[in-house]
């Protein structure tokens, strides 16, 4: 008697998650092209579409015009939608404030109302799998907390407080994280737009019939040369600091 082969569970949903695009158009285009090739049913971006990179208008247009793309609020997005912190508030040096003003000048003012509608958190349940998306937990004053090391599962559990969730996707901390807590998995695919390696990072989660899921982390290579060129050509404020701190270091011209 022949044994029947087990029937593979059918994929119910394929969800791509990226975070912290930070106005890096070359990385975003590569990521979206690969996400399209993989056949994602939906895309979630967990905040900070703009700021730092030289292409804020182009990146915002890409994200807003793509069907089935869910955009969450990050701190850079909130500064555009609701205004920069008061100049007397600590934490934003003059050069960074100048950079943020430049970013906002590149954007259509009518988009402030659009970005202001982005949620700070979103949940999705598929086949009993609960997915939560957010930029980062908020502090007592309503701003985003400073990124912290969540390598210890108990630290991640305490920080997010989402133990009913199956997977929590987050951003803000540009480092990649994949941590299993007591009942919840915490995943940051790593900033798509801010990395010292020329790779576009995102996660792809597939939910199967019956509630099983698989998660893959992607890092697609891209050419960062247009970033270096645009930083200089557009005279982006703080470009020397941006080039040195947030972008790949092994190629491109030095920024004056």
N, C-alpha and C positions, 0 to 999 in steps of 0.2 A: 504494500500500500504506500502510495506516495504521500509524503508530508506536504501539506499546504504551506506555501511561503507566507510569512506574515505580511499583511497588507500595510503599506506605509501610510501613516496618518496624513490626511490632506492639510495643506497649508491654508489657514483661514485668513490670516492677515500678515502682511509684510510691511514693517514700519521702520523707516530710516530716521535716525536722530543725529543731528549735528548741533554744534554750539559755538558761540563766540566767533562768528564769521569775521567780525572786526574789520569790515570794509576791505577784505582781501579778495578781490574779484577773481584773479587767476585760480586760487584755491577753491573758491565757491563754484566756479564753472566746471572744474574737474570733478568735484564731489557730486554736483547735480547730474552731470553726464553719466557718472557711474551708478548713481542711485536710479536713474531712468533705465539704464541697461539691466539692472538687477530686478526691476519691476516692482518697486515699492508702491504700496497702496496709499501711503500717507507719509508726510515728512513733518517732523517736529524740530523746531529750532529753539533751544533753551536760552535765548537771550544774548544781547550784545551783538546786534547785526552791524552796528556802526561804531565809529571811533577807532583810532590808532592807524588803520590803513588809509590809503589815498583814494579809495573808490566808494565813499559812503552812498552816493546817489545811485550808482550802478548796482551795488549789492542790494540796497533796499528795493529797487525796482525788480531785480531778479526774484527776490523772495516774495514780494507782494503779488507778482504776476503769475507765480507758479500755482496751478490748481492743487488742492488738497494739501496745502502747506500751512501748518499751525505755528504761529509766531508768539513767543512768550517774551515778557518784559525782562530786560537786563538793566544794569545801572546806566550804561551809556545810552540806551534807548530812552530811559526815564529822564535823563538830563535833557534830551532833545524835546520830549513830549511835555515836560513839566517845568523845565528851567534848571539852570545850574545852581548848586548850593550857594548860599550867601557868601560873599567874599570874606567875611569874618570867620566863616566855618573852617576848621582845620581839615587837612587831608587833600587839598587840591592846590598844588603850587601854581605860580603865575604862568609858567610855560605850558602846563597841562590845561589851564583855563583858556589860554590863547588857542591851543589846539582844538578844544571842544567848540569854541566859537567858530573856528574855521570850518569844522565839520558841519555845524548847523547852518552855516551860510551856503553850503553846497546843496542843501536839501530844500525842496519846495515847502514853504511854510504850511501849506494846507495839509501836509502829511503829519503834522503834529497831532491833529485830531484823530488820525488813523492809528498812529502808534500808541496814543493814549488809551485805546481800547484793548491793547494786548493784555492778556491776563498775566498775573504773577505766578500762577500755577494752573495746571490742567491735569485731569485724570481720564483714563480710558480703561474700560474693562472688556476683554475679549476672551471668550471661552473660559471664564473664571479667572483669567490672568489680569491682575490689576496693575496698570502702569501709571506712574506719576511723573510729571514733568515740571521742572522749575529751574530758575537760574541759580538760586541759592536761598537758604533760609534768611528771614529778615531779623533785624535786631529790634530792640525795644522802641527805637525812634522811627521805625518803618523803613530804614535803609537796609541794604544787604550787608550781612556779616562779612568780616574779613575771612578769606579762605583759610582753612585749617587742615592739617594732616589728618586724613581719615583712614590710614592704613589699618588701625585697630578696629575690628567690627563694632565693639561697644562704643567707640567714639562716633562712628557713622550713625549707629542707632540713636544715640543721644542727640546728635546734631539735627537730624532730619525728623525724627519723631513720627515716622510713617510706617509703623510695623505691620499695618494691614496691607501694605503694598507688596506686590511681587517683585517689581523692579522700579527703582527710582532713577530717573535720568536727570542730570544736573550739569551746570557749567560754572562760570565765574572763576573757579580755580583752573587755570589753563593746563594744568597737569592732567594726564589720563588716570582714571581710577576705575577699578573693578573689584569691589569689596562685597563679600557675603556676610551680612549681619545675621542676627538670630533667626529672623524670618524673611528678611528683605535683602535684595541685591542692590547695590548702589553703583551706578555706572556714569562716568564722565568720559566720553570718547576722546577728550583732549581738545583744546581750542583748534578750530579749523583754520583760523586766520592768524594766530600767533604761535609760532613754533620755530625753533632754531633749526629744524629740519624741513626741507622743502616737500612736505607731504600734506595732503588734505585728509583730515581724519573725520570719520563718522562711524556710527554703529548701525547695524541692521539686525532687527529682531523679527523672528518668524514665529508666529503662534500657530500651533497645530490643532487640529480637531481633537477635542478631549482635554485640552489645557496644557499640553507640553509646549515648551518653547525652546528655541535656540538663539544664541546671540553671537554675532561675529563683529569684530572690530576691524575697520578698514583704514589704511593709510596709503592713499594714492599719490604718486609723485606729480609735481607740477613745476613749471618753470617760473621762478620768482623774479626774473629779470624785469617784467613790466612793473612790478612793485617798486623796485629801486628807481626805475626811470620816472614813474609817476610821482614818487615822493619829491624828486628834484624838480621836475617840470611844473608841478602844481605848487611848489614852494610850501609844502605842508609844514606847519609849525611843529617843532620838536622832532623833526625828521631824523636828526642825528641820533637822538636817544632811542627813537623807534627802531631805526635800522640796527642799532647795536644791541637792543634789549629783546625785541619781539620777532625778528625776522631771521631767516637762514643766513649764516655767516660765511659760507664757503663760495659765494658768487656775488656778482653785481658790483657796481661802482661804489666808491665811498661817497657818502653824502656830506656835502659841505654845509 
